Amino acid sequence: MNVGSEVVQFGMMFGVFLIVFVAWLFVIYLPGRTMEGNGWEGDAEERAERKARNAETKDSSETKSATLEKETTTTV
């Protein structure tokens, strides 16, 4: 029985998997996360502005729907 060659083959396959995983991590996964803008310090202000704008649009849509409800209930 030649057990040593099987261990070497397994080690080589594991090494190849590790290299492919690290390449995927640095080439695909991490650049995609940084493009989303989740981790940079300067983005905190932008996120706060976006939240404020979203809250404003949500408030305005709620007031529009409330106005529509009043109009429909008063006309009936």
C-alpha positions as CSV (number, residue, x, y, z in Angstrom):
1,M,0.0,0.0,0.0
2,N,1.2,3.4,-1.0
3,V,-0.5,5.6,1.6
4,G,1.9,8.5,1.3
5,S,0.9,9.4,-2.2
6,E,-2.8,9.7,-1.2
7,V,-1.9,12.1,1.6
8,V,0.2,14.2,-0.8
9,Q,-2.7,14.2,-3.3
10,F,-5.1,15.3,-0.6
11,G,-2.7,18.0,0.5
12,M,-2.3,19.2,-3.1
13,M,-6.1,19.4,-3.6
14,F,-6.5,21.2,-0.3
15,G,-3.8,23.7,-1.3
16,V,-5.5,24.3,-4.7
17,F,-8.8,24.9,-3.0
18,L,-7.2,27.3,-0.5
19,I,-5.6,29.3,-3.4
20,V,-8.8,29.4,-5.3
21,F,-10.7,30.5,-2.2
22,V,-8.2,33.3,-1.4
23,A,-8.2,34.5,-5.0
24,W,-12.1,34.6,-4.9
25,L,-12.0,36.5,-1.7
26,F,-9.7,39.2,-2.9
27,V,-10.8,39.5,-6.5
28,I,-14.6,39.1,-6.2
29,Y,-15.9,39.3,-2.7
30,L,-14.0,42.1,-1.0
31,P,-14.1,44.6,-4.0
32,G,-17.9,44.0,-4.3
33,R,-18.3,44.9,-0.6
34,T,-16.2,48.1,-0.9
35,M,-18.2,49.1,-3.9
36,E,-21.4,48.9,-1.9
37,G,-19.9,51.5,0.5
38,N,-20.6,49.7,3.7
39,G,-17.3,50.1,5.4
40,W,-15.7,53.5,4.8
41,E,-15.6,56.2,7.4
42,G,-16.8,59.0,5.1
43,D,-20.0,57.1,4.2
44,A,-21.6,57.7,7.6
45,E,-22.7,61.2,6.6
46,E,-24.0,60.0,3.3
47,R,-25.9,57.2,5.0
48,A,-27.4,59.7,7.5
49,E,-28.5,61.9,4.6
50,R,-30.0,59.0,2.7
51,K,-31.9,57.9,5.9
52,A,-33.3,61.5,6.3
53,R,-34.4,61.6,2.6
54,N,-36.0,58.2,2.9
55,A,-37.8,59.3,6.1
56,E,-39.0,62.4,4.3
57,T,-40.3,60.5,1.3
58,K,-42.0,58.0,3.6
59,D,-43.6,60.7,5.7
60,S,-44.9,62.4,2.5
61,S,-46.3,59.2,1.1
62,E,-48.0,58.5,4.5
63,T,-49.6,62.0,4.4
64,K,-50.7,61.5,0.8
65,S,-52.3,58.1,1.7
66,A,-54.0,59.6,4.7
67,T,-55.3,62.5,2.6
68,L,-56.6,60.0,0.0
69,E,-58.3,58.0,2.8
70,K,-60.0,61.2,4.1
71,E,-61.1,62.1,0.6
72,T,-62.6,58.7,-0.2
73,T,-64.4,58.5,3.2
74,T,-65.8,62.0,3.0
75,T,-67.1,61.6,-0.6
76,V,-68.9,58.3,0.1
